[in-house]
Amino acid sequence: MAQGYGKIILFGEHAVVYGYPALAAALNLGITCSVQAPRSSDFVLHFKQVNMVVTEHDPGPIAKALKLVAQELPCPKKYCDIELNSEIPFRAGLGSSAAFAVALIKTLLAWHEIQWNAEQINQLAYQVEAIFHGTPSGIDNTVATYGGLCLVADPHKYPMPSYVACTLALPKFIAGFLLPLAEPIGIVVIQTNKDRETKKLVDHVRSLYNTNPALYEPILAEMGTFASKGYEFLVNQNYRAFGDMLNQNHTLLQRLEVSCPELDQAHKDALAAGAWGAKLTGAGGGGCLIAFCPGHESELIQELSRKGWSCFMASIGKKLTNTP
Ligand code: MEV
């Protein structure tokens, strides 16, 4: 059985597409794949939770991903049935496609008894992400592969702070891996249950940017200032400042027109229920909102559930699983 981590972006989604820094954290939750049975021909993926069966010859991005991963195996194929289990919702801003890619790659490597290092896994996971999202920044697959906390940015726009533990060159940008928190910290994830597509939202921001760069560049640049400050607030347990910055980032994402009435209502309800800060996470347009209320997550979940929201608790800040 192999796992890919789900992720949240704490600060800087969309800004990172333009090279500004984003801070992402692996969740303690993710997606696992496991080989169920050998086969004489074909790879077949079973996703029982949603009653879905996919082979590499089917249409759609999941089949394309399966085909690409199978094609990249540097050996004759040993076919099998693969079972997929997810602890995170799909298409909801929590990096499910990247977590799926990493779990699938690791599972097929183990089944074929091939040793790859984390960097090779991450590179192939990036290609899978491109099937789902066009031209991703690489932040989701990197967190899904390595776990932990990381900053991602264009090194020409933003030199990594001296405290990053190590760096890794990605196809477009650089990832700077950060030291883990003294203790993992809880985050409440609120689901709007509104489906959306990352690519469409990234394209929407691109068209806004192209029509009026003078208006949008400063918004992206301001979001970019949050990533390293946010990490410092977390490490220094300056939780009020961290919460305030989540709210500021949500406001800037509204100005990029990637929020929606459901996310804004969830934001209001989370603050009214006692959260210290909240923001949409990932591409937006639906998906999930994260709310921060250290030590009081259960009360927050109870209050939000009473208002009809489906939410769950996750934690962030554990150490990296793989070292670059
Ligand atoms: C992806 O989770 C968030 C975006 O920043 C797109 C990307 O980084 O590729 C919107």
Residues whose N, C-alpha, C, O or C-beta is under 5 A from the ligand:
A	BS01	MEV	E13 H14 V16 T135 P136 S137 G138 I139 D140 G282 A283
